[in-house]
Amino acid sequence: MRGLLNEFCPDVNIIGEAQSADDAELLIKELDPELVFLDIEMPFGNAFQLLEKIMPVNFEIIFVTAFDNYVLKAFKYSALDYLLKPVTIEELVNAVKRADFRISQKTINPQLINLFNNQKVSKPGDQKLVLEARDGSMVFVKFNDIIKIRAEGGYTYIHTMEGKQYISDKSVKEYEDILPESIFFRIHHSFIINKNVIKKIVPGRGGMVELIDGSKVEVAVRRKTEFMEWVGRG
């Protein structure tokens, strides 16, 4: 990592390295860094235990991990950045660019709190998704409060129970990949819906779904069988 940063991220000034969670805690307090690359697993502790001990933090974080998809989804729910081992040059450079922007936003503590809270809730629907607004601010929305996610004109719109609509640069496919299948289903190429807000299913070639807000969404013919199986689960 040091070699990659020195060669490809010349704006990053490496001021220290730690070989364990205890060393990292001492070094962070001593050096007051702006950005920390943090491996999940470390000797004598892990990244989450370290962060819970020292929060609130005043630095940006890029997690470095070889962890499975479940942990990566947890990062994505909270809009936290990570690098997957083995780290590639392109991913590292892009992560550093994003971190440079986020350092001035100072949103890391609410994101970390969301990460830890999501790990503690017992029902998936009570977890929260962090939505990044175009001005860099963040909104925290409970899964159960999302009615639908809609693609239109190159943007993605998240509709909530409060009647609010949030715009995201992420694609519907990106949300499909991270949101829990037990709650959300991509019913059409432009729509993801929440199972818990289905009011009525209208028969037809593909069919139509009426949601709790009164909106109606067409069911893609090719997805009808899978959709009906999904509705019947649980």
N, C-alpha and C positions, 0 to 999 in steps of 0.2 A: 504493500500500500504506500509506504514512504517513497519508493522508487517511482511509482506511477504518478503520485502527486507532484513530486519534484520535476518530472519530465513533462507532464501534460496539464498540470494545474499550477502554473508559475505564480499565480496570485495568492496561493495558499502558503502561508508561512507556518511550518511545523514547529511548535514551541515545546512539545513534550510527548512522551509515549509512556503508557502504563501497561504492566503485564498481568495485573489482577484487578478485581473490583476494589479492593482496599487501596491499592496504589492509585487507581483512577480517582477515587474520592479525594484523596489528599492532593493530587496534582491539579484537579479541577479547581479546588478551593485556593490553591497557591497561585495558579497561572491565569485564572479568569478568562478562559478562551471564548471566542465567538462561535466556533464550530467544533463539534466533537464527533469523530467517527467511533461508533460504539458497537463492538461485537456483542451479540446476544449472550453467548456462553463465555464465561471467563473463570479463571481459577478463583475459588472462594466466593462465588456468587455469580449472579447474572445481571444483565443490563437493567432489567425491571426492578430488581431489588436495590440496585445502586441508585437509580433515579428516584425511587420512592423515599430513600433516605435523605437525598439532598434537595428535593423539590422545596420551593420553586426554583427553577433553573433560569439562567440569563444567557443561555447559549443555544444555538441551533444544533440539531442532531441528525446525523445520517447513520442509520443502523446498518450493520454489515452482518449478514446471516446466511446460513445454509439450511434454514428451517423450512418446514413443510408449508403447504398451501394454507393451512388453517391460520398459522401465525402471520403469513403475508396478508391474508384477508383482514386480520385484526389491524395491521398497519394501514391498510387502504381505507378501512372504515373511518380512521382518525386522520387521514390525509398526511400520514407520517412517511418520510422518505426512507428508502432502504436500498441497499445494494446486495444482490444475490451472488454468493460465491460460486464459481470463480469470477471475480470482478472484471468487467471489460472496460477498456479505455473510454468508449463512447458513453457508457452508463455512468462512469465516474465523473467525466467532464460535465455531463448534463445535470447530475445530482449536485455538483458544486455550484453550478450556475443557479439552480433553483434555491439552494441554501443561501446564496449571496442575496437574492431577492427577499427571502423570508426573514433574514436576520433583522431587517428594519421593521418587519411586521409585528414581531413579538407575540406570536400566537402559540408558541410551543407548549406552554403550560396547560392551557385549556385542552389542547390536543392530547397531551399525555394523560391528563385526568380522564378524558373520554376513553382512552385506551384501557386504563386501569379499571374504570367503571364497567366497561363492556365485558371485561374478563370476569367480573363479579356477579353480573345479573344472571338469573337462572333461566329466563325465557328469552329466546332470540329476538322476539318482537320488541323487547324493552331496550335492546342495544341501540346506539345512536350512530348515525352516519354524518360525517363532517362534509358539508358542501362548501366548496371554495368559490366565493363570489369573484367577479371580474376585477374588483378593486383591491383584492387581496384579503378582504375580511372573510370570516368563516361563520357558518350557521350550523347548529347541531340539531339534527332532526331524528326523532325516534322512528325506527322501522315501521312500527304500527301506525304512525301518523302520516306515512307516505301512501297516497291513493294510487298514483300512477306516475310513470316516467315516460315522457313523450319526446320523440325526435322530430324536429322541424327546422328547415332552413339552415342546416349545418350546426345547430345548437341542440342541447337537450334540456328539457323543462321538467322539473320535479314538482308535482302538485301535491299539496298537503291537506290534511283534515281541516286546518284553519282557513282554507280558501286561498292560501298563498301559493305563489309560483316562483320557483327559483331557477335561474339559468346556469347551466354548467357547460364547460368546454369538453367534458368527457362524453364519449359516445354511449349510446344505449347498450352496445356490446360490452363496454367496460363495466357498466353497472350490472349487466346480466352475469358477468364473470365473477363478481365479488359478492353480490347479495345472496342471502340464503334461499335455496330452492324450496324450502318448506313454506316460505312466505310469498316469494315473488316468482312470476312466470312471464316470459317474453311471449306474449299472445300474438304478436304481429311484428313485422320487421321494425316498426316505428314505436311500439308500445311494450312496456312492462307494467303489469298490474299486481296489486296486493290481494292475495286470496281473501284476507279478512274484511275487505270492503266490497266484495261482490254482493250486489243486491238481487240481481236476477240474471239468468242465462236464457237468452232467446234462441229457439231452434232455428236452423237454416243450413245452407250448404256448409258454411263454416260456423255460422252462428254469430251471435252478438252478446256482449256482456254489458249489463247496466251496472254502474258502480254507485257507491253511496252518495256521491255528489251529483247524481243525475246524469252524468255523462255516459255515453255508449261507445264501446270499442269493438270493432270487428275482430272476429277470431279468424286467423289465417287458416285456409282449408288444410294446408299441409300440417298444421299444428293442432288440429281439432282433436284427434284421438289422444295425443299426448296431454293436451289441456284437460280433457275430461277425466283422464286417469289421475292427473295432478289434483284436480278439484276433489276427487274422491278419496285422496289420501288423508289420513288423520281424521 
